[in-house]
Amino acid sequence: MEYVLVGAFALGMLLFLVGWLSVVVAGFRRHPLTGLLALMPGVNIVALPSLWHKVSGWVITAFVGAVLAVIAWFAGADTHVYSQVRGVGVAVHAPNPPAPS
């Protein structure tokens, strides 16, 4: 089960990243300023109306990927991702669970 959660999280992040990069590439094809606006998270919503006809499918795919990644993260992928990263040799500490009251 842990590999399914990690795989779902990785797939969600990949879909989100590919969708975001497609908006950035379409922005730079339109105009350099539009591309720079599309690069900045949060601000890229300003450039989206002028690019929607070209990237609407990718934006929807990125949204689905983000939802999939968030669901997998809160379903337990966080502990498995931390253990996989520690197995590679990166020193990262998982957040401590809240103390029972």
Gaussian input, Z-matrix of N, CA and C with variables (Angstrom, degrees):
# hf/3-21g

backbone

0 1
 N
 C     1     B1
 C     2     B2     1     A1
 N     3     B3     2     A2     1     D1
 C     4     B4     3     A3     2     D2
 C     5     B5     4     A4     3     D3
 N     6     B6     5     A5     4     D4
 C     7     B7     6     A6     5     D5
 C     8     B8     7     A7     6     D6
 N     9     B9     8     A8     7     D7
 C    10    B10     9     A9     8     D8
 C    11    B11    10    A10     9     D9
 N    12    B12    11    A11    10    D10
 C    13    B13    12    A12    11    D11
 C    14    B14    13    A13    12    D12
 N    15    B15    14    A14    13    D13
 C    16    B16    15    A15    14    D14
 C    17    B17    16    A16    15    D15
 N    18    B18    17    A17    16    D16
 C    19    B19    18    A18    17    D17
 C    20    B20    19    A19    18    D18
 N    21    B21    20    A20    19    D19
 C    22    B22    21    A21    20    D20
 C    23    B23    22    A22    21    D21
 N    24    B24    23    A23    22    D22
 C    25    B25    24    A24    23    D23
 C    26    B26    25    A25    24    D24
 N    27    B27    26    A26    25    D25
 C    28    B28    27    A27    26    D26
 C    29    B29    28    A28    27    D27
 N    30    B30    29    A29    28    D28
 C    31    B31    30    A30    29    D29
 C    32    B32    31    A31    30    D30
 N    33    B33    32    A32    31    D31
 C    34    B34    33    A33    32    D32
 C    35    B35    34    A34    33    D33
 N    36    B36    35    A35    34    D34
 C    37    B37    36    A36    35    D35
 C    38    B38    37    A37    36    D36
 N    39    B39    38    A38    37    D37
 C    40    B40    39    A39    38    D38
 C    41    B41    40    A40    39    D39
 N    42    B42    41    A41    40    D40
 C    43    B43    42    A42    41    D41
 C    44    B44    43    A43    42    D42
 N    45    B45    44    A44    43    D43
 C    46    B46    45    A45    44    D44
 C    47    B47    46    A46    45    D45
 N    48    B48    47    A47    46    D46
 C    49    B49    48    A48    47    D47
 C    50    B50    49    A49    48    D48
 N    51    B51    50    A50    49    D49
 C    52    B52    51    A51    50    D50
 C    53    B53    52    A52    51    D51
 N    54    B54    53    A53    52    D52
 C    55    B55    54    A54    53    D53
 C    56    B56    55    A55    54    D54
 N    57    B57    56    A56    55    D55
 C    58    B58    57    A57    56    D56
 C    59    B59    58    A58    57    D57
 N    60    B60    59    A59    58    D58
 C    61    B61    60    A60    59    D59
 C    62    B62    61    A61    60    D60
 N    63    B63    62    A62    61    D61
 C    64    B64    63    A63    62    D62
 C    65    B65    64    A64    63    D63
 N    66    B66    65    A65    64    D64
 C    67    B67    66    A66    65    D65
 C    68    B68    67    A67    66    D66
 N    69    B69    68    A68    67    D67
 C    70    B70    69    A69    68    D68
 C    71    B71    70    A70    69    D69
 N    72    B72    71    A71    70    D70
 C    73    B73    72    A72    71    D71
 C    74    B74    73    A73    72    D72
 N    75    B75    74    A74    73    D73
 C    76    B76    75    A75    74    D74
 C    77    B77    76    A76    75    D75
 N    78    B78    77    A77    76    D76
 C    79    B79    78    A78    77    D77
 C    80    B80    79    A79    78    D78
 N    81    B81    80    A80    79    D79
 C    82    B82    81    A81    80    D80
 C    83    B83    82    A82    81    D81
 N    84    B84    83    A83    82    D82
 C    85    B85    84    A84    83    D83
 C    86    B86    85    A85    84    D84
 N    87    B87    86    A86    85    D85
 C    88    B88    87    A87    86    D86
 C    89    B89    88    A88    87    D87
 N    90    B90    89    A89    88    D88
 C    91    B91    90    A90    89    D89
 C    92    B92    91    A91    90    D90
 N    93    B93    92    A92    91    D91
 C    94    B94    93    A93    92    D92
 C    95    B95    94    A94    93    D93
 N    96    B96    95    A95    94    D94
 C    97    B97    96    A96    95    D95
 C    98    B98    97    A97    96    D96
 N    99    B99    98    A98    97    D97
 C   100   B100    99    A99    98    D98
 C   101   B101   100   A100    99    D99
 N   102   B102   101   A101   100   D100
 C   103   B103   102   A102   101   D101
 C   104   B104   103   A103   102   D102
 N   105   B105   104   A104   103   D103
 C   106   B106   105   A105   104   D104
 C   107   B107   106   A106   105   D105
 N   108   B108   107   A107   106   D106
 C   109   B109   108   A108   107   D107
 C   110   B110   109   A109   108   D108
 N   111   B111   110   A110   109   D109
 C   112   B112   111   A111   110   D110
 C   113   B113   112   A112   111   D111
 N   114   B114   113   A113   112   D112
 C   115   B115   114   A114   113   D113
 C   116   B116   115   A115   114   D114
 N   117   B117   116   A116   115   D115
 C   118   B118   117   A117   116   D116
 C   119   B119   118   A118   117   D117
 N   120   B120   119   A119   118   D118
 C   121   B121   120   A120   119   D119
 C   122   B122   121   A121   120   D120
 N   123   B123   122   A122   121   D121
 C   124   B124   123   A123   122   D122
 C   125   B125   124   A124   123   D123
 N   126   B126   125   A125   124   D124
 C   127   B127   126   A126   125   D125
 C   128   B128   127   A127   126   D126
 N   129   B129   128   A128   127   D127
 C   130   B130   129   A129   128   D128
 C   131   B131   130   A130   129   D129
 N   132   B132   131   A131   130   D130
 C   133   B133   132   A132   131   D131
 C   134   B134   133   A133   132   D132
 N   135   B135   134   A134   133   D133
 C   136   B136   135   A135   134   D134
 C   137   B137   136   A136   135   D135
 N   138   B138   137   A137   136   D136
 C   139   B139   138   A138   137   D137
 C   140   B140   139   A139   138   D138
 N   141   B141   140   A140   139   D139
 C   142   B142   141   A141   140   D140
 C   143   B143   142   A142   141   D141
 N   144   B144   143   A143   142   D142
 C   145   B145   144   A144   143   D143
 C   146   B146   145   A145   144   D144
 N   147   B147   146   A146   145   D145
 C   148   B148   147   A147   146   D146
 C   149   B149   148   A148   147   D147
 N   150   B150   149   A149   148   D148
 C   151   B151   150   A150   149   D149
 C   152   B152   151   A151   150   D150
 N   153   B153   152   A152   151   D151
 C   154   B154   153   A153   152   D152
 C   155   B155   154   A154   153   D153
 N   156   B156   155   A155   154   D154
 C   157   B157   156   A156   155   D155
 C   158   B158   157   A157   156   D156
 N   159   B159   158   A158   157   D157
 C   160   B160   159   A159   158   D158
 C   161   B161   160   A160   159   D159
 N   162   B162   161   A161   160   D160
 C   163   B163   162   A162   161   D161
 C   164   B164   163   A163   162   D162
 N   165   B165   164   A164   163   D163
 C   166   B166   165   A165   164   D164
 C   167   B167   166   A166   165   D165
 N   168   B168   167   A167   166   D166
 C   169   B169   168   A168   167   D167
 C   170   B170   169   A169   168   D168
 N   171   B171   170   A170   169   D169
 C   172   B172   171   A171   170   D170
 C   173   B173   172   A172   171   D171
 N   174   B174   173   A173   172   D172
 C   175   B175   174   A174   173   D173
 C   176   B176   175   A175   174   D174
 N   177   B177   176   A176   175   D175
 C   178   B178   177   A177   176   D176
 C   179   B179   178   A178   177   D177
 N   180   B180   179   A179   178   D178
 C   181   B181   180   A180   179   D179
 C   182   B182   181   A181   180   D180
 N   183   B183   182   A182   181   D181
 C   184   B184   183   A183   182   D182
 C   185   B185   184   A184   183   D183
 N   186   B186   185   A185   184   D184
 C   187   B187   186   A186   185   D185
 C   188   B188   187   A187   186   D186
 N   189   B189   188   A188   187   D187
 C   190   B190   189   A189   188   D188
 C   191   B191   190   A190   189   D189
 N   192   B192   191   A191   190   D190
 C   193   B193   192   A192   191   D191
 C   194   B194   193   A193   192   D192
 N   195   B195   194   A194   193   D193
 C   196   B196   195   A195   194   D194
 C   197   B197   196   A196   195   D195
 N   198   B198   197   A197   196   D196
 C   199   B199   198   A198   197   D197
 C   200   B200   199   A199   198   D198
 N   201   B201   200   A200   199   D199
 C   202   B202   201   A201   200   D200
 C   203   B203   202   A202   201   D201
 N   204   B204   203   A203   202   D202
 C   205   B205   204   A204   203   D203
 C   206   B206   205   A205   204   D204
 N   207   B207   206   A206   205   D205
 C   208   B208   207   A207   206   D206
 C   209   B209   208   A208   207   D207
 N   210   B210   209   A209   208   D208
 C   211   B211   210   A210   209   D209
 C   212   B212   211   A211   210   D210
 N   213   B213   212   A212   211   D211
 C   214   B214   213   A213   212   D212
 C   215   B215   214   A214   213   D213
 N   216   B216   215   A215   214   D214
 C   217   B217   216   A216   215   D215
 C   218   B218   217   A217   216   D216
 N   219   B219   218   A218   217   D217
 C   220   B220   219   A219   218   D218
 C   221   B221   220   A220   219   D219
 N   222   B222   221   A221   220   D220
 C   223   B223   222   A222   221   D221
 C   224   B224   223   A223   222   D222
 N   225   B225   224   A224   223   D223
 C   226   B226   225   A225   224   D224
 C   227   B227   226   A226   225   D225
 N   228   B228   227   A227   226   D226
 C   229   B229   228   A228   227   D227
 C   230   B230   229   A229   228   D228
 N   231   B231   230   A230   229   D229
 C   232   B232   231   A231   230   D230
 C   233   B233   232   A232   231   D231
 N   234   B234   233   A233   232   D232
 C   235   B235   234   A234   233   D233
 C   236   B236   235   A235   234   D234
 N   237   B237   236   A236   235   D235
 C   238   B238   237   A237   236   D236
 C   239   B239   238   A238   237   D237
 N   240   B240   239   A239   238   D238
 C   241   B241   240   A240   239   D239
 C   242   B242   241   A241   240   D240
 N   243   B243   242   A242   241   D241
 C   244   B244   243   A243   242   D242
 C   245   B245   244   A244   243   D243
 N   246   B246   245   A245   244   D244
 C   247   B247   246   A246   245   D245
 C   248   B248   247   A247   246   D246
 N   249   B249   248   A248   247   D247
 C   250   B250   249   A249   248   D248
 C   251   B251   250   A250   249   D249
 N   252   B252   251   A251   250   D250
 C   253   B253   252   A252   251   D251
 C   254   B254   253   A253   252   D252
 N   255   B255   254   A254   253   D253
 C   256   B256   255   A255   254   D254
 C   257   B257   256   A256   255   D255
 N   258   B258   257   A257   256   D256
 C   259   B259   258   A258   257   D257
 C   260   B260   259   A259   258   D258
 N   261   B261   260   A260   259   D259
 C   262   B262   261   A261   260   D260
 C   263   B263   262   A262   261   D261
 N   264   B264   263   A263   262   D262
 C   265   B265   264   A264   263   D263
 C   266   B266   265   A265   264   D264
 N   267   B267   266   A266   265   D265
 C   268   B268   267   A267   266   D266
 C   269   B269   268   A268   267   D267
 N   270   B270   269   A269   268   D268
 C   271   B271   270   A270   269   D269
 C   272   B272   271   A271   270   D270
 N   273   B273   272   A272   271   D271
 C   274   B274   273   A273   272   D272
 C   275   B275   274   A274   273   D273
 N   276   B276   275   A275   274   D274
 C   277   B277   276   A276   275   D275
 C   278   B278   277   A277   276   D276
 N   279   B279   278   A278   277   D277
 C   280   B280   279   A279   278   D278
 C   281   B281   280   A280   279   D279
 N   282   B282   281   A281   280   D280
 C   283   B283   282   A282   281   D281
 C   284   B284   283   A283   282   D282
 N   285   B285   284   A284   283   D283
 C   286   B286   285   A285   284   D284
 C   287   B287   286   A286   285   D285
 N   288   B288   287   A287   286   D286
 C   289   B289   288   A288   287   D287
 C   290   B290   289   A289   288   D288
 N   291   B291   290   A290   289   D289
 C   292   B292   291   A291   290   D290
 C   293   B293   292   A292   291   D291
 N   294   B294   293   A293   292   D292
 C   295   B295   294   A294   293   D293
 C   296   B296   295   A295   294   D294
 N   297   B297   296   A296   295   D295
 C   298   B298   297   A297   296   D296
 C   299   B299   298   A298   297   D297
 N   300   B300   299   A299   298   D298
 C   301   B301   300   A300   299   D299
 C   302   B302   301   A301   300   D300

   B1=1.4484
   B2=1.5264
   B3=1.3427
   B4=1.4596
   B5=1.5217
   B6=1.3255
   B7=1.4604
   B8=1.5242
   B9=1.3164
   B10=1.4635
   B11=1.5274
   B12=1.3320
   B13=1.4715
   B14=1.5239
   B15=1.3165
   B16=1.4687
   B17=1.5312
   B18=1.3294
   B19=1.4598
   B20=1.5166
   B21=1.3469
   B22=1.4700
   B23=1.5207
   B24=1.3232
   B25=1.4641
   B26=1.5293
   B27=1.3314
   B28=1.4711
   B29=1.5265
   B30=1.3263
   B31=1.4609
   B32=1.5270
   B33=1.3139
   B34=1.4573
   B35=1.5188
   B36=1.3324
   B37=1.4583
   B38=1.5320
   B39=1.3219
   B40=1.4583
   B41=1.5207
   B42=1.3205
   B43=1.4710
   B44=1.5248
   B45=1.3288
   B46=1.4613
   B47=1.5262
   B48=1.3186
   B49=1.4614
   B50=1.5235
   B51=1.3265
   B52=1.4687
   B53=1.5269
   B54=1.3307
   B55=1.4616
   B56=1.5162
   B57=1.3350
   B58=1.4662
   B59=1.5255
   B60=1.3379
   B61=1.4623
   B62=1.5250
   B63=1.3265
   B64=1.4662
   B65=1.5264
   B66=1.3264
   B67=1.4661
   B68=1.5265
   B69=1.3136
   B70=1.4696
   B71=1.5314
   B72=1.3244
   B73=1.4624
   B74=1.5294
   B75=1.3276
   B76=1.4696
   B77=1.5233
   B78=1.3238
   B79=1.4665
   B80=1.5126
   B81=1.3223
   B82=1.4603
   B83=1.5185
   B84=1.3292
   B85=1.4657
   B86=1.5219
   B87=1.3150
   B88=1.4670
   B89=1.5249
   B90=1.3447
   B91=1.4611
   B92=1.5315
   B93=1.3253
   B94=1.4695
   B95=1.5330
   B96=1.3126
   B97=1.4640
   B98=1.5267
   B99=1.3161
   B100=1.4647
   B101=1.5247
   B102=1.3180
   B103=1.4592
   B104=1.5116
   B105=1.3319
   B106=1.4728
   B107=1.5286
   B108=1.3189
   B109=1.4644
   B110=1.5269
   B111=1.3233
   B112=1.4608
   B113=1.5256
   B114=1.3229
   B115=1.4626
   B116=1.5196
   B117=1.3177
   B118=1.4638
   B119=1.5284
   B120=1.3307
   B121=1.4694
   B122=1.5230
   B123=1.2920
   B124=1.4592
   B125=1.5127
   B126=1.3114
   B127=1.4597
   B128=1.5248
   B129=1.3289
   B130=1.4541
   B131=1.5265
   B132=1.2886
   B133=1.4714
   B134=1.5291
   B135=1.3416
   B136=1.4613
   B137=1.5298
   B138=1.3229
   B139=1.4623
   B140=1.5195
   B141=1.3083
   B142=1.4639
   B143=1.5282
   B144=1.3354
   B145=1.4727
   B146=1.5292
   B147=1.3122
   B148=1.4652
   B149=1.5274
   B150=1.3187
   B151=1.4581
   B152=1.5230
   B153=1.3087
   B154=1.4590
   B155=1.5216
   B156=1.3130
   B157=1.4635
   B158=1.5299
   B159=1.3312
   B160=1.4569
   B161=1.5278
   B162=1.3303
   B163=1.4614
   B164=1.5234
   B165=1.3037
   B166=1.4668
   B167=1.5292
   B168=1.3164
   B169=1.4633
   B170=1.5205
   B171=1.3282
   B172=1.4552
   B173=1.5219
   B174=1.3240
   B175=1.4613
   B176=1.5296
   B177=1.3195
   B178=1.4596
   B179=1.5262
   B180=1.3302
   B181=1.4595
   B182=1.5205
   B183=1.3298
   B184=1.4591
   B185=1.5288
   B186=1.3178
   B187=1.4593
   B188=1.5339
   B189=1.3245
   B190=1.4639
   B191=1.5289
   B192=1.3219
   B193=1.4588
   B194=1.5118
   B195=1.3352
   B196=1.4586
   B197=1.5256
   B198=1.3172
   B199=1.4649
   B200=1.5271
   B201=1.3329
   B202=1.4589
   B203=1.5253
   B204=1.3250
   B205=1.4602
   B206=1.5253
   B207=1.3236
   B208=1.4685
   B209=1.5256
   B210=1.3245
   B211=1.4655
   B212=1.5256
   B213=1.3253
   B214=1.4636
   B215=1.5223
   B216=1.3238
   B217=1.4624
   B218=1.5211
   B219=1.3251
   B220=1.4559
   B221=1.5255
   B222=1.3258
   B223=1.4598
   B224=1.5219
   B225=1.3202
   B226=1.4515
   B227=1.5032
   B228=1.3081
   B229=1.4626
   B230=1.5214
   B231=1.3200
   B232=1.4646
   B233=1.5246
   B234=1.3153
   B235=1.4655
   B236=1.5255
   B237=1.3177
   B238=1.4570
   B239=1.5248
   B240=1.3176
   B241=1.4678
   B242=1.5221
   B243=1.3342
   B244=1.4600
   B245=1.5245
   B246=1.3336
   B247=1.4693
   B248=1.5277
   B249=1.3385
   B250=1.4650
   B251=1.5280
   B252=1.3233
   B253=1.4692
   B254=1.5175
   B255=1.3368
   B256=1.4639
   B257=1.5290
   B258=1.3356
   B259=1.4589
   B260=1.5198
   B261=1.3222
   B262=1.4598
   B263=1.5216
   B264=1.3269
   B265=1.4515
   B266=1.5131
   B267=1.3206
   B268=1.4548
   B269=1.5261
   B270=1.3288
   B271=1.4615
   B272=1.5315
   B273=1.3078
   B274=1.4626
   B275=1.5249
   B276=1.3199
   B277=1.4496
   B278=1.5226
   B279=1.3157
   B280=1.4532
   B281=1.5239
   B282=1.3203
   B283=1.4532
   B284=1.5265
   B285=1.3329
   B286=1.4629
   B287=1.5250
   B288=1.3388
   B289=1.4572
   B290=1.5224
   B291=1.3358
   B292=1.4576
   B293=1.5262
   B294=1.3116
   B295=1.4688
   B296=1.5292
   B297=1.3410
   B298=1.4755
   B299=1.5249
   B300=1.3083
   B301=1.4642
   B302=1.4927
   A1=111.38
   A2=115.76
   A3=117.46
   A4=111.57
   A5=117.62
   A6=119.66
   A7=111.47
   A8=117.06
   A9=120.38
   A10=109.68
   A11=116.85
   A12=120.10
   A13=111.39
   A14=116.39
   A15=119.32
   A16=109.98
   A17=117.15
   A18=120.51
   A19=112.57
   A20=116.30
   A21=119.87
   A22=110.69
   A23=116.88
   A24=120.54
   A25=110.69
   A26=116.62
   A27=120.25
   A28=111.00
   A29=117.16
   A30=120.45
   A31=111.10
   A32=117.19
   A33=120.89
   A34=112.21
   A35=116.19
   A36=119.62
   A37=111.23
   A38=117.21
   A39=120.64
   A40=111.61
   A41=117.07
   A42=120.49
   A43=111.01
   A44=116.55
   A45=120.11
   A46=110.95
   A47=116.80
   A48=120.67
   A49=111.62
   A50=117.42
   A51=120.79
   A52=110.33
   A53=117.40
   A54=120.41
   A55=112.25
   A56=116.08
   A57=120.15
   A58=110.54
   A59=116.94
   A60=119.96
   A61=112.30
   A62=117.42
   A63=118.59
   A64=111.22
   A65=117.24
   A66=120.34
   A67=110.19
   A68=117.26
   A69=120.98
   A70=110.79
   A71=117.42
   A72=120.79
   A73=110.59
   A74=116.76
   A75=119.59
   A76=111.05
   A77=116.75
   A78=120.11
   A79=112.28
   A80=116.96
   A81=119.65
   A82=111.63
   A83=117.74
   A84=119.28
   A85=111.43
   A86=116.41
   A87=120.01
   A88=110.86
   A89=116.31
   A90=121.34
   A91=107.20
   A92=118.76
   A93=119.82
   A94=113.68
   A95=117.71
   A96=119.76
   A97=111.32
   A98=116.64
   A99=120.45
   A100=110.02
   A101=117.48
   A102=121.47
   A103=112.29
   A104=116.08
   A105=119.17
   A106=111.21
   A107=116.77
   A108=119.41
   A109=111.08
   A110=116.57
   A111=120.48
   A112=112.06
   A113=117.61
   A114=121.14
   A115=112.77
   A116=117.64
   A117=121.34
   A118=111.38
   A119=116.77
   A120=119.32
   A121=110.93
   A122=116.55
   A123=121.75
   A124=112.10
   A125=116.68
   A126=121.22
   A127=110.14
   A128=116.75
   A129=119.74
   A130=112.79
   A131=117.83
   A132=120.78
   A133=110.14
   A134=117.25
   A135=121.22
   A136=110.34
   A137=116.80
   A138=121.09
   A139=112.63
   A140=117.85
   A141=121.09
   A142=114.50
   A143=121.16
   A144=118.31
   A145=113.89
   A146=117.22
   A147=118.62
   A148=112.30
   A149=117.80
   A150=121.40
   A151=113.19
   A152=117.82
   A153=121.62
   A154=112.92
   A155=117.97
   A156=120.42
   A157=112.14
   A158=117.89
   A159=120.80
   A160=113.10
   A161=117.23
   A162=119.74
   A163=113.88
   A164=118.08
   A165=119.19
   A166=112.12
   A167=117.05
   A168=119.87
   A169=112.64
   A170=116.27
   A171=119.83
   A172=111.82
   A173=117.46
   A174=120.35
   A175=109.99
   A176=116.88
   A177=120.68
   A178=110.07
   A179=117.61
   A180=121.53
   A181=111.15
   A182=117.37
   A183=121.14
   A184=110.89
   A185=117.56
   A186=120.81
   A187=110.57
   A188=116.81
   A189=120.52
   A190=110.19
   A191=117.50
   A192=121.42
   A193=112.29
   A194=117.53
   A195=120.55
   A196=110.84
   A197=117.30
   A198=120.50
   A199=110.00
   A200=117.52
   A201=121.33
   A202=111.23
   A203=117.62
   A204=121.16
   A205=111.55
   A206=117.32
   A207=120.38
   A208=110.81
   A209=117.24
   A210=120.29
   A211=110.08
   A212=117.47
   A213=120.09
   A214=111.20
   A215=117.45
   A216=121.13
   A217=110.65
   A218=116.62
   A219=119.41
   A220=112.63
   A221=118.36
   A222=121.06
   A223=111.69
   A224=117.15
   A225=120.16
   A226=115.33
   A227=118.51
   A228=120.24
   A229=111.92
   A230=117.49
   A231=119.45
   A232=111.58
   A233=118.07
   A234=119.84
   A235=111.23
   A236=117.01
   A237=120.27
   A238=111.48
   A239=116.95
   A240=119.87
   A241=109.67
   A242=117.44
   A243=120.35
   A244=110.94
   A245=118.02
   A246=119.93
   A247=111.24
   A248=118.07
   A249=120.97
   A250=110.64
   A251=116.71
   A252=120.46
   A253=110.20
   A254=117.08
   A255=119.85
   A256=110.79
   A257=117.69
   A258=121.61
   A259=112.56
   A260=116.64
   A261=120.76
   A262=110.86
   A263=117.02
   A264=120.80
   A265=114.58
   A266=117.68
   A267=121.10
   A268=108.12
   A269=116.32
   A270=120.80
   A271=109.70
   A272=116.23
   A273=121.65
   A274=106.83
   A275=115.52
   A276=120.53
   A277=109.85
   A278=115.29
   A279=120.29
   A280=109.02
   A281=118.16
   A282=119.42
   A283=110.05
   A284=115.39
   A285=120.36
   A286=110.03
   A287=116.82
   A288=118.61
   A289=110.52
   A290=117.43
   A291=119.40
   A292=111.01
   A293=115.52
   A294=120.88
   A295=108.99
   A296=116.72
   A297=118.84
   A298=110.43
   A299=115.48
   A300=118.51
   A301=111.79
   D1=-33.45
   D2=-177.08
   D3=-65.82
   D4=-33.47
   D5=179.85
   D6=-72.80
   D7=-29.27
   D8=176.39
   D9=-66.80
   D10=-42.53
   D11=179.14
   D12=-65.98
   D13=-43.54
   D14=179.05
   D15=-65.52
   D16=-39.84
   D17=177.82
   D18=-65.00
   D19=-41.45
   D20=177.59
   D21=-64.57
   D22=-40.16
   D23=177.78
   D24=-64.22
   D25=-45.01
   D26=-179.92
   D27=-65.19
   D28=-41.16
   D29=177.96
   D30=-63.54
   D31=-42.81
   D32=178.07
   D33=-62.07
   D34=-43.57
   D35=178.29
   D36=-66.00
   D37=-37.78
   D38=178.20
   D39=-65.23
   D40=-44.43
   D41=177.72
   D42=-61.96
   D43=-42.04
   D44=178.82
   D45=-63.63
   D46=-44.38
   D47=-178.34
   D48=-65.38
   D49=-43.18
   D50=179.50
   D51=-65.24
   D52=-40.88
   D53=178.01
   D54=-63.86
   D55=-42.84
   D56=-179.74
   D57=-66.07
   D58=-42.49
   D59=-179.93
   D60=-67.27
   D61=-31.51
   D62=176.84
   D63=-67.24
   D64=-35.38
   D65=175.26
   D66=-66.45
   D67=-40.06
   D68=179.09
   D69=-64.69
   D70=-45.21
   D71=-179.94
   D72=-63.76
   D73=-43.25
   D74=177.76
   D75=-64.42
   D76=-34.07
   D77=176.98
   D78=-65.51
   D79=-43.45
   D80=178.60
   D81=-68.88
   D82=-30.57
   D83=175.90
   D84=-67.77
   D85=-31.46
   D86=-179.95
   D87=-75.96
   D88=-51.98
   D89=-178.16
   D90=-166.85
   D91=145.51
   D92=179.98
   D93=-59.60
   D94=-37.09
   D95=179.19
   D96=-67.43
   D97=-38.81
   D98=176.94
   D99=-64.12
   D100=-38.36
   D101=177.12
   D102=-64.98
   D103=-40.47
   D104=177.62
   D105=-66.35
   D106=-38.45
   D107=176.28
   D108=-65.38
   D109=-37.59
   D110=-179.75
   D111=-70.37
   D112=-22.39
   D113=178.50
   D114=-71.13
   D115=-31.76
   D116=-173.82
   D117=-85.22
   D118=120.66
   D119=178.17
   D120=-61.99
   D121=136.84
   D122=-178.81
   D123=90.07
   D124=-46.25
   D125=179.69
   D126=-79.21
   D127=-21.48
   D128=-177.24
   D129=-64.61
   D130=-14.28
   D131=176.77
   D132=-65.77
   D133=-21.97
   D134=177.79
   D135=-70.29
   D136=-37.60
   D137=-178.03
   D138=-82.80
   D139=-16.69
   D140=-173.27
   D141=-62.69
   D142=-40.03
   D143=-179.82
   D144=-60.72
   D145=-33.91
   D146=179.97
   D147=-78.07
   D148=-14.19
   D149=-178.74
   D150=-110.47
   D151=-3.31
   D152=-170.51
   D153=-57.26
   D154=-39.38
   D155=-177.54
   D156=-65.52
   D157=-20.62
   D158=-179.84
   D159=-97.58
   D160=-30.12
   D161=-170.07
   D162=-122.94
   D163=17.82
   D164=-175.31
   D165=-60.80
   D166=-40.21
   D167=178.76
   D168=-64.96
   D169=-38.61
   D170=179.06
   D171=-70.56
   D172=-34.68
   D173=177.93
   D174=-65.66
   D175=-42.25
   D176=178.00
   D177=-65.65
   D178=-40.10
   D179=176.85
   D180=-62.77
   D181=-40.99
   D182=178.30
   D183=-65.36
   D184=-38.16
   D185=178.23
   D186=-65.19
   D187=-43.70
   D188=178.10
   D189=-63.56
   D190=-40.29
   D191=177.42
   D192=-63.12
   D193=-41.14
   D194=178.57
   D195=-65.58
   D196=-40.92
   D197=178.27
   D198=-64.48
   D199=-42.75
   D200=178.53
   D201=-62.01
   D202=-42.55
   D203=179.69
   D204=-65.40
   D205=-41.35
   D206=179.89
   D207=-66.66
   D208=-42.14
   D209=178.97
   D210=-63.87
   D211=-44.35
   D212=179.62
   D213=-65.09
   D214=-36.63
   D215=-179.79
   D216=-63.94
   D217=-46.54
   D218=-178.30
   D219=-79.33
   D220=-12.89
   D221=175.54
   D222=-82.47
   D223=-7.44
   D224=175.76
   D225=128.54
   D226=3.53
   D227=-179.58
   D228=-68.80
   D229=-20.85
   D230=-177.67
   D231=-61.59
   D232=-45.11
   D233=-179.34
   D234=-66.88
   D235=-36.16
   D236=-179.80
   D237=-73.52
   D238=-36.17
   D239=176.65
   D240=-65.24
   D241=-43.49
   D242=177.86
   D243=-60.94
   D244=-41.65
   D245=-179.68
   D246=-68.52
   D247=-36.65
   D248=177.72
   D249=-66.64
   D250=-40.08
   D251=179.70
   D252=-67.23
   D253=-40.25
   D254=176.56
   D255=-64.16
   D256=-34.84
   D257=178.56
   D258=-64.71
   D259=-29.03
   D260=177.83
   D261=-75.46
   D262=-24.07
   D263=178.20
   D264=115.45
   D265=7.35
   D266=178.67
   D267=-88.57
   D268=129.03
   D269=-178.96
   D270=-81.65
   D271=100.37
   D272=178.62
   D273=-133.02
   D274=142.58
   D275=-178.45
   D276=-111.33
   D277=129.72
   D278=176.69
   D279=-72.44
   D280=147.37
   D281=177.74
   D282=-64.76
   D283=145.75
   D284=179.96
   D285=-74.48
   D286=139.07
   D287=175.86
   D288=-69.04
   D289=153.29
   D290=179.81
   D291=-65.06
   D292=145.46
   D293=-179.60
   D294=-74.08
   D295=138.13
   D296=178.46
   D297=-67.53
   D298=142.87
   D299=-178.33
   D300=-106.18

